[in-house]
Amino acid sequence: DTVFSITFPGERITTVAVADVEGDGRADVLVRTSAALSCIGIPLLPAWTVLHPLQDTTLCVSDTLHLRWVNHGRGFSPLILSFQPYDAGQPRGARRRLAILPNDEDTVSVALPARLFLPDTVGRLILQCSAPVPVEDSTALVSVRFPRLTLFTPRSGDTVVIGDTISLQGRCTCADTVRVLPGDGAAEVQAAVDSTGIV
């Protein structure tokens, strides 16, 4: 037999039970405290569940993603956060390890700068733990975009001569201001981007 010793500092133990949680013929000790449910023995699966993002999300490279998950038990810390690129709904290439995160609360929230992911790539954030057994959960698809400007006017091939007044129109993503720098030494012009991305 294995002897387990565990402490719950600052927590009040409310219930202790012995049960065969997995149906494998081995007894597990369940301890409910004022803060969490812990299983001493084989871990409860899934050990955690991602709460956000659960819907496909598109971010700009300057944005922040708020990753949140709930723990169903204790003892899975730290977690490894990775980014797995996807193509046509399937994993593509190797996972990119982003961070090692503490996992000591019932619900964990982490703010992640989008620049950590692979820009101009679609993928999933994977939370994984290798001990005591391999366990993981993932987010919905996340894509990160660089700022882009597509000009509608003037069009390529339009002729502009000195003294003409020109009007710039286009669509901008992942930016709120566009700077125009004339080449003739004139003062630069800044244009605000409206909520639809039109300049």
Number of C-alpha atoms within 10 A of each C-alpha: 3 5 4 8 6 6 6 13 6 9 12 12 14 11 11 13 11 13 13 14 17 13 8 8 9 12 16 17 16 20 18 17 16 12 14 17 19 20 21 18 16 16 21 17 13 12 17 22 18 21 15 16 19 14 10 13 14 15 19 20 21 14 15 15 18 13 17 17 22 17 21 19 23 19 15 21 16 17 20 18 20 20 23 24 23 17 11 7 10 10 14 13 10 10 16 16 15 15 15 14 14 13 20 15 15 15 15 16 14 13 10 15 15 21 17 15 24 17 15 13 14 24 25 22 24 22 23 20 18 13 13 11 11 8 17 19 16 21 23 16 19 24 22 22 20 14 12 11 16 12 15 12 12 14 10 8 6 7 8 10 7 5 6 8 7 10 7 12 15 14 15 21 16 18 16 14 14 14 10 12 12 10 8 6 7 8 10 10 10 11 12 13 18 12 9 9 16 15 20
